[in-house]
Amino acid sequence: MLRTTGSTKRRARRAGRTALLACLLLPLLPLGPARAQTPADGAPAAGGGYLVGTGIADITGEAAEIGMMGYARLEQKTSGIHSRQWARAFAVAQPGGGRAVFVNTDLGMVMQGVHQEVMDRLAARFGSRYDASNVILSATHTHAGPGGFSHHLLYNLTVLGHQEKTFEAIVSGIVDAGAEADADLAPGTVKIAAGELTGASVNRSPEAFRRNPAEEQARFPGAVDPAMTVLRFEQGDRPVGMVSWFASHATSMTPENTLISPDNKGYAQYRTEHDLHGVEWKDRGDFVAAFAQTNAGDMSPNLRDGGAHGPTDDEFRNTEIIGGLQADKARELFEGATEVLTGPIDARQRYVDFSGVEVSGRYTPDGAVHRTCPAALGQGFTAGAEDGPGPDIVDEGELEANPLLLVAGAVVTPVPAEVRRCQAPKPVFLATGSQQPAWSPQVLPLQVVRIGSLALTAVPAEFTAASGHRVLDTVAGELGGLARHHVLAGYSNAYSGYVTTPEEYDAQHYEGASTHFGRHTLPAYQQELGRLAAALREGAPTPSAVQPPRLGGRQFTVQPGVVLDAPPVGKEFGDLKTQPAGSYARGERAEAVFYTGHPRNNLRTENTFLEVQRYAGGAWRTVATDNDWSTVYRWKREYAAVSTATVTWTVPEDTAPGTYRIVHHGDAKDLLGRVTAFTGTSRTFTVG
C-alpha cells in the first residue's frame, strides 16, 4: 500500500528517539483519563512543557453508486474521486498531567454512531487513556463525500440506508489517525496565532442575521465572522503540524458534482501539506495540516448573489479560490506564531437530552424559564439554503403551513400537538424526535477542552456566526480568565442540524427551520456549556445522567451490492478503451480510459486507484495518485456488468519534462463472488 512506505520511513527516522522517550517519559504519563485538576491560579502544571504528536489516515468511502452526504439529492451519487478524504489527528500531553486529541475529518459531519464506535475502539486499544472528554472528533463539512455512515434514519434516507463499508472506512481511519498521533508524541511546543480573513465567506441568510440586536450585528462587519485561529505544532524546533479554524461552509463543490472531494478545506490542506511543505504520498505524515470548522452555519464560500453562486462558473476553480485564501492566511499566521501555549490540559464532557432542557431565564431573551422541544424540522428545511436550494415547494421564511407539506409530514412522521406548540413559530414538517427510535439524535455530547490558555468548545451542530459567539462569551465568562483564546469546534462528536439565535429562529429561514429543538435551543447550549466550563474551572466532575442510545444493530440498506464485473468480449480488465495522446504541454489534460471493475469491491484504503508515473533513472516513479489535486478518477457503468475508469491528469505547470504513463489499479468480482485485483497501464507519452 502506498502510504506504508511513508509511514515506515517516518517511523524509522524517529525510532531511536521514540525508544529513548519511552524509557524517560512514558512512565510519567497518566494511564487514566485526562482530568487533571486545574490549579486555582491557572499556573502551569509541574513538569513544564508538552508532548505533541500528529497522525493521518485515509477515511475515503465507497467511490461509486453511493448517495452523497450534504445536499440530500437522491440523484447525487458517487462516481469517482477527485481527492481522498482523511482524518488528521493532533495529540498534546503533559508528563504527569492531562492530555487531549483533536481529530479533523474530511466528512460532512461526525455522526453519533461513528463517535460511539471510535470511542469504543480507542478504549479497547488504550484503556482509560482516552475517552469522550479528552477526544474531539470534528468535520470539515464537505458535501462531496459518500453518505450512509449514520445510525439515525434522517441522515440515511437519501442514501438508501446504512453503508457499512463507508462507515468502517471512516471509523477505522479515525482510530488509526488518533493512534498514530499518540505513538508520535515527543517533546515540543504548541504556538497560537489569531487573525482575520475576509473575502472567503458571505452571510447566506442576511435577513435572519439582521434580526439580531444592533450591538451584536456590529461585531460582524459585513455580516460575516472573519476570525481565524491557527495552532503551530513543533517537535523540538521542527514544525510538524498545523490546525486552522475558520468559518466558511465546505460547499464550493455543487450538488451537480459526483466526485469525492474534501472541498475548499481539503484543497487548503493539500496545498499546505503538498505545495508548501513538500509532502508527497510516500512521505505522508511528515507534516499534517488540518483546516477545521467553527460557527459556519450561515457562512457560505459562494460569494455572489448572497451565496447563490461562486466567483466563477467552475466549481473546481471556486474550490481552489476559497481554499487558497484560507491556506494563504493560515500560512501567514503559522509563520508569525510566537505565543506558546502553557498550562494545564484539562477537559469536561457531558451528555444532555436536548428534547426537554429547562432553560433558566438567565439565558432566554425574555428572562423567563423555557424548555426545549423534541427534535423537529420546519417546512423551511425543504426550501434549502441560498447556495443549495431545495425543490420549489416553499420559500424560506414562510410561517403559514404549506398544506402539501403539512399532509406529507403528518403521514411520514405524525406530529404531536404539543410539539407544534413548542416549536412555534416553526411550521413543523418532520417530527424526527417523536419517532421510536428518534430519526435524529437528541442526547448530545457537549465538551470543553482546555490546553493552557486555549479553550476549545466542541458542539454537535452547525452554529451561525452570532449563535457561536454567544456560546463563546458564555464559556469565557464561566472559565473566569483561565483561557485567553476561545474557539468553537463546530460539527463535533455528533450531528443535530443547526443552531440559530432565537431572533434568527423567528425568521424561519433554512437555518432556523433546521434548528432541531425549538426557539430556545441556543440558550440551552449556553446554559449547559456554561455549567461544563464552571465545572472545569472548579475542578468538579461532570457525570452524565443520560447516555445516547446504541442503534448500530438496527440498520438497513436497500442499496444493491456488486453482483458481477465483466469486460467486453475480447477484452480484459485493465485494457485500454482510449489511450492518451503522444504528448502534452504543461496545463493540458492527459486522459486514459480503462475497462475496470466496480470500485466498491475494494476501497483501496491507504492506496490508490491510479498512478501517474515518470520514467527516470532507469525506473518508473510515481508523481501523482488519486489524492492529488491534478488527477481525477471517474467510474462509469457502460452497460450491464461492463464499466470503465477514466483517469485524467492536468499536467502541473512545474512538471519536469520527460516520459510518462498512466496506471490504473482496480478489482473485479466474478460470478462466485471472488474479487481479483488487476492493473492496467497506458502507452507512454511525453511532457515537453
N, C-alpha and C positions, 0 to 999 in steps of 0.2 A: 504494500500500500504506500502511496506516495509520501504521506506525512510521516511514516515510520522512520524514514531516513533522517528527516529534520529533527524529530524528537530524539532519536538516538544520538545524533550529533550534539544536540543541546545537553542531553544527559551526560555524555562523555566529557564535554567541556567543564561541566560543573561537578563531576563525580567526586574528585578529591576534596573539593571544598565542602560538598554536601556531607561527606562522611565525617569530616572534622567537625562541622556544625552539629551533626547528630550527636557526637560524643559530648560536645561542650554545652549545647543549648537545649536540645530536646528534653533532657531531664527536667528543665526548668519550666517547660510549657505545661499548661493545665490539661489534665485528662478529662475534666468535667466541662460543662457548658460555660461559655464565656460570659459570666455575670459578675465580673469584678466590681466590688462596691466602690462607688465614686467618692473620693475624698471630698469633704465639705468645701474645701477651698479650691477644688479643681486642679490641684498641683499634679505634676507628672508622677506616675506610679514609679515605685522603686524599680531599678533595673534599666532605666534610661530609654533608649530608642526602640524602634520597631524592627520586626522581621517582615519582609514583604515578599510576595510571590505572585506570579502570573501563570495563567493556563488558558488554553484554547482548544476547542474540539468541534467537530463537524456535527450539525444537527439537521442537515438537509433531509426533507421528507420525500414523499413519492412524487416523481417528476413528470408523471403523465396521467391524465384522465381522473384527477382528484380535484374536487371543488376547492377553490382558494378561499382563504380566510380574510375577511375585512369588508368587502363591498357587498356581500350577501347576494351575489348574482349566480343563479343556478347554472348559467351558461359559461361562466368563467372557470375553466378547468385547466390544470397544469398541462403544459405541452413542452416542457424542457427547462433548461437552466441558463440564465444569464450570469448569475454569480451565486455561489453557495451560501447557505446560512450557517452561522457559527455561534457558539457560546463562548464568551470571553470572561474569564474569572480573575479576580484580584483579591488576594488574601493579605491581611495585615494582622500581626500578632505581637503581643508584648511578652517577653520572657517572664514567666511567673504571673502574668496578668491575663487580660482578655484577648479576644480575637474576633475578627469579622471577615466575612467573604461577600463580595458584591459580584454577581454574575449578570452580565448583559447579554441578552439573546436576540438574534435576528428573527423575532416572531411577531405576529400581530398582537399577541398578548400571552402572558403566562397563565394558563388555565389552572384552576384549583386542583384538578386531578393530577396534573403534571407536578405541581408543588408538593402534593402529598407523596407521590411516588418518589420524587427526588429526595425528599427528607427521609423517607424510609430507607432508601439505599445508602444515603450518607450515614445514617445511624448504624446500618449493618456493617459499613466499612470502617467507620471511625468511632463507634460507640457514642459517648456523650460529648465528644469534642465539638460537633456542630449540631445545631438544632434550629428550629424555626425562629428563634430570637436573634441569632447572630449571622444568619444567611439571608441575603436579599436576592431574589430572582426577578429580574426586570426585563422588559421587552422594548424593542425599538419601535414597535407598532407598524411594521411593514404590512401592506395589504397585498403583497405579491408572494405569498407562500402557501403551501398546501394546508388545508384545514383538517378537521376531524380529530383533533387531539384534545378535545374537551370531554369531560364526563357529564356535562349538562346539555340537555336536549336543544335548548335555544341555539347554541353555537354549532351544533352539528346538523341542523335541519337542511341548510342549503348545501351541505357537503355529502348528503346521502348517508349520514351516520358516522359512527366512530371508525377511524382508520388506524388500526393497531400498528402498522409498520411505521407510520409517521410519528405516532405517539412514542413508540420505543426509540426511534432515532433521536427524538428531542430529549427524552429523559436520560438515556444513556450518555448522550453527548454532554448534557449539563453536568452530570455526575463526574464524567471524565475530566471536564474542564476544571471543576472545583478541586478534584483530587490532584490534578497536575499543579494547580496553584499552591495547594498545601505542601506538596512534595518539593516545590521550588522555593519555599521560604528561606530567606537568607537576610543577614543584617542589611538594613537600608533605611531609606527615608521616604516620606510622603510629603510632597510640597503642594501648595494650593495657590491658585490664582483665579481671580474673577474679573469679568469684563462684560461688554455689551456687544451684541451682533445685531445690526439692523439690515433690512433688505432680504432676509431669508425667511420671513414669515409675514402673514397678514391675518387679521381677525376675520374669520369667515362668517361670523354672526354678530356684526357690529350693532344691529338694532337691539339685540338682547343685552349686549355689553353696556349699552348706553342707559340701561335701566338701573345700573349700579349708582351709588352715591357719587356726587361730583368729586369729592376728595379722593375717592378710590380710583375713579377714572383718570385723575391727574397723575396717578402713579404709573400709568401706562401710556405715554405719549404715542399717538398713532394707534392706540388700542391693541398694542402687542406687548409681550413680555420679552425684552431683548437680552435678558440675563444669561450669561454662560459661566459655568464654574468648571474648572479643569484641575484634575489631580495629576501630579507627576510622580511616578514610582521609580525609585532608584535602588539598585543594589550596589553598595559601595558608592562610587562616583559614576556608575554607568546607568543611563536611563533604560528601563526595561518595560515600561508601560505607561498608559495614559487613559484617563476616563474624562470625557467631556459631557456635561449635562446642558441641554438646550431644548427649548420648547418649539417644535415645529413638526406637524404631522408627517409621517412617512408615507405620503400619498402622491409623490411625484409621478409614480407609475399609475396609469389609469385603469379603470375596470376592463378596458379592452386588452390589456396585457395578460398573457397567459404563461410567461416565463417566470421561474422562481428568481426573485431578486430581493435583497435586503434594502432596496430603495435608497433614498438620499443618505440615510445614516450609514448604510452599508458602503456606499461609494466613499464617504468620508473616512470610514475605517480602512478600506482598501488603499485609498490614496495616502493615508498617513503611514500605514504599515509598509506598503509596497513601494510607493513612489518616494516618500520622504525618508524612510528608514531602511530601504533596500531589502525588505523581507520577501524572499521567493518561496515557492511552495516547498522546496526542500529544507528551508530554514524556518518554517512557520513556528512561531512561538518565541523567536528571539526578541521581538518587540510586539507587544499586544496593545492595540488601541481600540477603545470602546466609545461609541457615541450614543449616549443614553438619553431617555426622555424625561421630561419633568411635567409641568402642567400644560400640556399641549391640546387640551380638549377643544379649544376654539382657535388654535393656531395652525394655519394652513401654509404649506410651502408654495401654493399656486397663487401667484402674485397679481393676476389680472382679474378684473371684474369681480372684486370681492371674494376671490378664492375660487372662481369658476374655472379658470384656465391657467396654464403655466406661462412663463415668459416667452416660450416658443411653442411651436406646434409639435415638437419632437419630445416625447416623454422621456427618452433616454437622455437627451440633452438637458431637459428640465432637471432630471435627477442629478446629473453632473453639476449643474449650476448651483443648486441648493446644497448639495453635499460638499462641493468645493468651497463654498462660502464658510460652511461650518469647519471644514478641515483647516482652512487658512487662519481663521480666528483662533481655533484651538491651538494651532501651532504657535501663534504669537504669544498666547497666554502660557503655553507649555514652556517655551524658551525663556519667558520672563519670570517664571515662578521662582520665588525665593523664600516665601513664608513656609516654614516647616511645621507640620502638624506634630504636636507633642501632647502628652497627657494620656489619661486612661482611655481604654477601649471598653465600652460597656453597651448593653442593649436591653431593651424591654419589648415584649410582644404579648399580644392577647387576641383571642378570637372574640368577636362581637356579633350577636344576632341583630342585623340591621332591620329585620322585619318589624321590630317593635321596641325601638330605643326610646326611653323617656328622656327628652332633652330639656335641660334647665333653661330658664329664661335668661340666664347669663349669655347664652349663645343665640337666641332666637331674635328675629327683627323686632317683634312687639314686646319682648320682655316677659312673655307668658310661657308656661310649660306646654310643650307639644310632644307628639310621638311620631316616629317614622312609620312607614306603611309596609305591608308585604309588597314584594317587587312587582312592578307593572310597567309596561311600555305604553306611551301615548301614541295617538294616531300620527303625530308629527314625526315619529320614528320612521314611518313608511315613506315620508317625503324625502328622507336622506338629507345630507348636508349640502351646502352650496357647491362644494367641489367633488361631490359624489351623489348627485341627485337620484332619488328613487323613482318608482313609477308615478305617472301623472294622475294621482288619485286625490291627494290633498296637498295643500301648501303648508309650509312651516307657519306656525303661529295661529292656525285656525283653532278656536276654542269651542266652536259648535261641533257636536259629534257628527261625524260623517255616517249616514245610515248604512252604507255598504260595509265600512269597517266595523261599525257597531255590531252588525249581524255576524260578520265573519269572525270577529274576535270572540263574541259570545259563544259561537259554535265550537271554535278551536279551544279556547280556554275560558269557560264561564267565569264571569267577574262578579264576586260578591259585592253587594250594595255598599257595604262598609268600606271596601277597597276603593270604590269610586269616590265616596265622600272624602276619604283620607287623602287621595291623590289629587284632589281638586287644586287648581283649575285644569289639571291634565284630563283630557278626554281619553279614558283608558282604552287601549286596543287589545293588548295581551296581558293577562294577569299571570305572569310567569311564576310568581312566588306563591300562588294559591293552589298550585297543582301538587300532586303526590307521585314521585318526589318533585321538588321545585325544578322548573326548567332553567333557572339561573341561580347562582349561589347567593345565599343570604347570610350565612355565618362566615364572616370575612376576617382575614388576618390584618391586624394593624401592628406597626413596628416602628420603633425609634432606635437608631443605632448611632452611638457617639464614637468618633475616632478623634480624640483630642479636642481641638477647637471646631471640628466639623460635626454637625448633626444631620443625619440622613433620615427623613421621614418617609417610610415606604407605604404606599397606598394602592389598593387593588382596583383602580378605576382611572378614568380619564377626567382630570380636573381642568376646568377652564382656568385662564390666567388669573382672574380675580379670585376664584374659589381656592386655588392653590396657595395664593399668598395669604389669604385669611387663615388657612391652616398653619402656614409657617409662622405667622405672627403669634398664633396661639401657642405653638410648641416653643418658640423662642421665649415667650413670656413665662411659661411654666419651668423651663430649664434654668431660668434665673441667671443668665450670663455664663453658663458653663460652656456654651459654644458661641463662637463669633461668626461662623458661616453656617448657613442653613440651605439644604437642598431638598426639594420634594422629588422623591423617586417614584414617578407615576408608573402605571401598568405593572405593578409588582405583586407577585405571590398569589394572585387570583385575578379574576376579571368580573366586574359587575357594572358595566356600562359607564355612564358619565356622572359627573358631579358638578352642578352649577350652583351659583349663589341663589338664594331664594328669589331675589329680584329677577335674575335671568330665567329662573324656572317659570315665573309667571308669564314670560313671553311665549313659552312652549314652542320654541324653535327645536330643531333636531336634537340639540344637546339637552335641553330641558325635558323634552319628551322621552329622552333616553336616560334620565336621572331616575334610577330604579325605585328609590324608597320615599319618594314624595318631596314636598317643598322643603322639608327640614332635614334633608339628607346631609347637606354640608354642616349645619350646626351640630348634628350628631357626630360627624367626623371630628369637628373641632373639640367637642366635649371629650370624646373617648381618647383621642390622641393627646389632648392636654393632660388627661389622667395618666397616660403612659409616661409622658415627659416628666410629670411631677414625681412619679414613682422612681424614674431613673435618677432624678436629682436627689431624692431622699434615700436611695439605696433600698427601696421597698420591693418585694416580689409582686408579680402581676399574673397570678394564676387565671386560667380561663374557665369560666363557668359552663361554657358550651364548646363543642367541637363540630367541625363541618362533617356532614355525612360522607361515607365512603360509597361511591357509585360505580366503581370500576367493574363490578360484576353484573351491572345492569345495562351493558352497552349492546348496540345493534348496528348493523350496516346493511344497506341494500345495494351497495356498490359491488358490481360483479368483479370477480377476480380474473387473473390472466389464465385463459384456457390453453392457448396454443400459439406458438410463433412459427412462421414458415416463410422462407424466402420464395421469390417467384421461381417458376420452373426453369431449370438450367442455371440458377444462381445459388450462391452460398451466403451464409451470414458473413458480413464484413466485406462483401463485394461492393464495388463502386457502381452506383447508378449514374452519377455525374462526377467527373474528375475536375480538379482545379485547373485553371489556365496555366500556361507555361511560365508566366512571370507576372509579378505585381510590383507596383510602386508603393512607397510609404503612403499611408492614408487610404489605399484601396482595400477592398474586401475579398479575401480568398475564401472559396467555398468548395466543399466536397459533400456529396450525398451518398450515404451507405445504406445497404439493406441491413436491418437490425432486428433485435428482439425488444420486448417491452421493458422499459426502464424500471417498472415495479418488480421485476424478477430479482433485481439486486440494486439497492440504493447506492452502491459504491461509496459507502461512508468512509471518510478519510482517504478517498481515492478520486477518480475522475472518469467521466465518460469520453474525454477527448484529451489529446496532447497535440500541441504544435511543436515540432522538433526541427532543430537546425543541425546540419552536418558540420562538425568542427573537430579538429584534432583526431581524425580517423574514427569518430563515433557520433552517433545521433544523441543530441542533448535536448531535453525538454525546455522550452522557453515560455509556454503558456498551457494552462489547463482550463477546465470548465469553471474554475473560480476566478479567472482573470477577467477584468472588465472588457478586454478586447475580443473575447470569444463569446459565441452563442452556440448552445446545443439545443436543437429543436427536433422533437419527435413528432411523427405524423403516421396515423394509421392510413395506409393506402387503400386497402380493401381486405375484408376477411381477416386472416391472420398475418398478412403482409404489412410491414411497416418500414419506414425509413427514418434515418437520423441525418439531419442537415447540420453540418459543422461549419461555422463561419468564423473567420479571424480577420478583424480590421487591423491591418498592419500598422503598429505604432510608429510614430514619427522618429523614434530613436532606435528603430530596428537595425541591427547590423546587416549589411549586405551578405548574401550567401545563398546556400541551397537549403530548402525547407520541405517539409511534408506534413500532412495531417493524418493523425492516427485516431481511430475510434475504437473504444472498448465497449462491449455490450454483453448481454446474457440472454439466452433463448431457452424457452420451455418447450419440451416435446409432449407427445400425447400421454406419456406415462408420468408427466409432472416433473421430470428431471430437468434441472436448469444447468446449462453448459455455457461457460464463458468463451468468448471469441474476440479476435482483434482484426480490424481492417486497416489497411494502410494505403494512402493515396499515392499517386505518382509524385515525383519531386517537382518543385517549381523554384524559381529564383526570385529574390527580392533585390532590386538594384538601387 
